[in-house]
Amino acid sequence: MNLHTQHTKVSKADREDLLNQKSMLIWFTGLSGSGKSTLAVGLEKILFDKGFKTYLLDGDNIRQGLNKDLNFDEQGRVENIRRIGEVSKLMLDAGLVVLTAFISPFRSDRTLVRELVGEDRFIEVFADCPIEICEQRDVKGLYKKARQGEIKNFTGIDSPYEAPLQADIIVKTAEMKLNDSLDLLLEKVLPRVAKG
């Protein structure tokens, strides 16, 4: 391939200085219905209100656009997360605080993204919730459809979910109130994204 990296005159550090923040990828993972999106949406709003420049990438939204050509088999899921990692890396280079809410069921994929953006730019948040509670919260009816065989390769039913072995932050969403969860997240995240 005749590909060469194009170097610019504006660096990530320059952009971070202009935005007065450290770029960071906050990666929410967990089963469907575990509270990933709720936590990510809530944390983004708090950070935004504090003056941080943020962007939230959500699984359903990405699957309707950038990754609409992918299916939900293992290969499709791996490619979905790889692409999200590449997009996140570009957004980090722009100096943003990026939040993602993806089931991202495989540890190897989450490790790949962590390595892609750099250990110091990655915060893994595990929305830890028993599958029974996730099923009770299932407003989309996905678990029911999966158990009836209408949805194949559904994480937690007929496709595995590999929980993080050492998540940076664990939020037990079945036990904690939302405000307490957001307080915990802010306490851990703020020192990593604030300049100076």
VEXDREN-2710 file (C-alpha; in Angstrom, 1 decimal):
% VEXDREN-2710
k/r/px/py/pz
1/MET/0.0/0.0/0.0
2/ASN/1.1/3.5/-0.8
3/LEU/-0.2/5.1/2.4
4/HIS/1.7/7.7/4.4
5/THR/0.7/9.4/7.6
6/GLN/-0.1/13.1/7.0
7/HIS/1.4/15.2/9.7
8/THR/-0.4/18.5/10.7
9/LYS/0.8/21.6/12.4
10/VAL/-1.7/21.3/15.2
11/SER/-1.1/18.5/17.7
12/LYS/-3.4/16.7/20.2
13/ALA/-1.6/18.7/23.0
14/ASP/-2.4/21.9/21.2
15/ARG/-6.1/21.0/20.9
16/GLU/-6.2/19.9/24.6
17/ASP/-4.7/23.3/25.6
18/LEU/-7.2/25.2/23.5
19/LEU/-10.1/23.1/25.1
20/ASN/-8.5/23.2/28.5
21/GLN/-9.0/19.5/29.1
22/LYS/-7.3/16.1/28.6
23/SER/-8.9/13.9/25.9
24/MET/-10.1/10.6/27.4
25/LEU/-12.2/7.6/26.3
26/ILE/-14.7/6.5/28.9
27/TRP/-15.8/3.0/27.7
28/PHE/-19.0/1.7/29.3
29/THR/-19.5/-2.1/28.9
30/GLY/-22.2/-4.4/30.3
31/LEU/-25.1/-6.5/29.3
32/SER/-28.1/-5.1/27.4
33/GLY/-30.2/-3.4/30.0
34/SER/-27.4/-3.0/32.5
35/GLY/-27.6/0.8/32.5
36/LYS/-24.6/1.6/30.2
37/SER/-26.4/4.2/28.1
38/THR/-28.2/5.8/31.2
39/LEU/-24.8/6.2/32.9
40/ALA/-23.0/7.5/29.8
41/VAL/-25.8/10.0/29.0
42/GLY/-25.9/11.2/32.6
43/LEU/-22.1/11.5/32.9
44/GLU/-21.8/13.3/29.6
45/LYS/-24.4/15.9/30.7
46/ILE/-22.6/16.6/34.0
47/LEU/-19.2/16.9/32.2
48/PHE/-20.7/19.2/29.5
49/ASP/-22.3/21.4/32.2
50/LYS/-18.9/21.7/33.8
51/GLY/-17.5/23.0/30.5
52/PHE/-15.9/19.9/29.0
53/LYS/-16.2/19.3/25.3
54/THR/-17.7/15.8/25.0
55/TYR/-19.2/13.4/22.5
56/LEU/-21.2/10.2/23.2
57/LEU/-21.1/7.2/20.9
58/ASP/-24.0/4.9/21.5
59/GLY/-24.4/1.3/20.2
60/ASP/-27.8/1.7/18.6
61/ASN/-26.9/5.0/17.0
62/ILE/-23.7/3.7/15.5
63/ARG/-25.5/0.6/14.2
64/GLN/-27.9/2.8/12.3
65/GLY/-25.1/4.6/10.4
66/LEU/-21.4/3.9/10.4
67/ASN/-21.8/0.2/11.1
68/LYS/-25.2/-0.5/9.5
69/ASP/-23.4/-3.0/7.2
70/LEU/-22.4/-5.3/10.1
71/ASN/-24.5/-8.1/11.5
72/PHE/-24.5/-9.4/15.1
73/ASP/-22.4/-12.6/14.7
74/GLU/-19.0/-12.7/16.4
75/GLN/-17.2/-11.3/13.4
76/GLY/-19.6/-8.4/13.1
77/ARG/-19.3/-7.6/16.7
78/VAL/-15.5/-7.6/16.6
79/GLU/-15.5/-5.3/13.6
80/ASN/-18.1/-3.1/15.2
81/ILE/-15.9/-2.5/18.2
82/ARG/-12.7/-2.1/16.1
83/ARG/-14.4/0.7/14.1
84/ILE/-15.6/2.4/17.2
85/GLY/-12.1/2.2/18.6
86/GLU/-10.7/3.9/15.4
87/VAL/-13.4/6.6/15.5
88/SER/-12.7/7.2/19.3
89/LYS/-9.0/7.5/18.6
90/LEU/-9.7/10.3/16.0
91/MET/-12.0/12.1/18.5
92/LEU/-9.3/11.9/21.2
93/ASP/-6.9/13.4/18.7
94/ALA/-9.4/16.3/18.4
95/GLY/-9.1/16.8/22.2
96/LEU/-12.5/15.6/23.1
97/VAL/-13.8/13.6/26.1
98/VAL/-15.5/10.6/24.4
99/LEU/-18.0/8.4/26.1
100/THR/-19.1/5.1/24.6
101/ALA/-22.0/2.8/25.5
102/PHE/-21.5/-0.6/23.8
103/ILE/-22.1/-4.1/25.1
104/SER/-18.6/-5.0/23.7
105/PRO/-18.9/-8.5/25.0
106/PHE/-15.3/-9.7/24.3
107/ARG/-12.4/-8.8/26.6
108/SER/-10.0/-9.1/23.6
109/ASP/-11.9/-6.3/21.8
110/ARG/-11.9/-4.0/24.8
111/THR/-8.2/-4.7/25.2
112/LEU/-7.6/-3.8/21.5
113/VAL/-9.3/-0.5/22.0
114/ARG/-7.4/0.3/25.2
115/GLU/-4.1/-0.5/23.3
116/LEU/-5.2/1.5/20.3
117/VAL/-5.9/4.8/22.2
118/GLY/-3.4/4.2/25.0
119/GLU/-3.7/3.0/28.6
120/ASP/-3.5/6.6/29.9
121/ARG/-6.5/7.6/27.7
122/PHE/-8.9/4.8/28.4
123/ILE/-11.3/4.3/31.4
124/GLU/-13.2/1.1/31.4
125/VAL/-16.5/1.3/33.2
126/PHE/-18.3/-2.0/33.9
127/ALA/-22.1/-1.6/34.4
128/ASP/-22.4/-4.7/36.6
129/CYS/-25.9/-6.0/36.7
130/PRO/-27.3/-9.5/37.0
131/ILE/-28.9/-10.8/33.9
132/GLU/-32.2/-11.3/35.7
133/ILE/-32.4/-7.6/36.5
134/CYS/-31.4/-6.7/32.9
135/GLU/-34.3/-8.8/31.7
136/GLN/-36.8/-7.1/34.1
137/ARG/-35.6/-3.7/32.7
138/ASP/-35.9/-4.8/29.1
139/VAL/-38.0/-2.1/27.6
140/LYS/-37.2/-3.2/24.1
141/GLY/-38.3/-6.8/24.7
142/LEU/-35.0/-8.1/23.3
143/TYR/-34.4/-10.8/26.0
144/LYS/-37.9/-12.2/25.4
145/LYS/-37.3/-12.3/21.7
146/ALA/-33.9/-13.9/22.2
147/ARG/-35.3/-16.6/24.6
148/GLN/-38.0/-17.4/22.0
149/GLY/-35.4/-17.8/19.3
150/GLU/-36.4/-14.7/17.3
151/ILE/-33.0/-13.0/17.9
152/LYS/-29.9/-15.0/17.4
153/ASN/-26.4/-14.4/18.9
154/PHE/-27.9/-12.3/21.8
155/THR/-25.3/-11.5/24.4
156/GLY/-26.1/-13.3/27.7
157/ILE/-28.5/-15.8/26.1
158/ASP/-26.8/-17.6/23.2
159/SER/-23.7/-15.5/22.9
160/PRO/-21.2/-15.0/25.7
161/TYR/-20.4/-11.8/27.7
162/GLU/-16.9/-11.7/29.1
163/ALA/-17.0/-9.4/32.2
164/PRO/-14.0/-7.2/32.7
165/LEU/-11.3/-8.8/35.0
166/GLN/-10.0/-5.4/36.2
167/ALA/-12.4/-2.6/35.1
168/ASP/-11.2/0.9/36.1
169/ILE/-14.7/1.6/37.6
170/ILE/-17.4/-0.9/38.5
171/VAL/-20.9/0.5/39.0
172/LYS/-23.3/-2.1/40.5
173/THR/-26.4/-0.7/38.8
174/ALA/-28.9/-3.0/40.5
175/GLU/-27.8/-1.8/43.9
176/MET/-26.9/1.8/43.5
177/LYS/-29.2/4.8/42.9
178/LEU/-28.5/6.7/39.6
179/ASN/-27.3/9.8/41.4
180/ASP/-24.9/7.9/43.6
181/SER/-23.6/6.1/40.5
182/LEU/-23.0/9.4/38.7
183/ASP/-21.3/10.8/41.8
184/LEU/-18.9/7.8/41.8
185/LEU/-18.2/8.2/38.1
186/LEU/-17.5/11.9/38.4
187/GLU/-15.2/11.4/41.3
188/LYS/-13.1/8.9/39.3
189/VAL/-13.3/10.6/35.9
190/LEU/-12.8/14.3/36.8
191/PRO/-9.1/14.0/37.8
192/ARG/-8.4/12.3/34.5
193/VAL/-10.0/14.9/32.2
194/ALA/-9.3/18.1/34.1
195/LYS/-6.2/20.1/33.1
196/GLY/-3.7/21.2/35.8
END
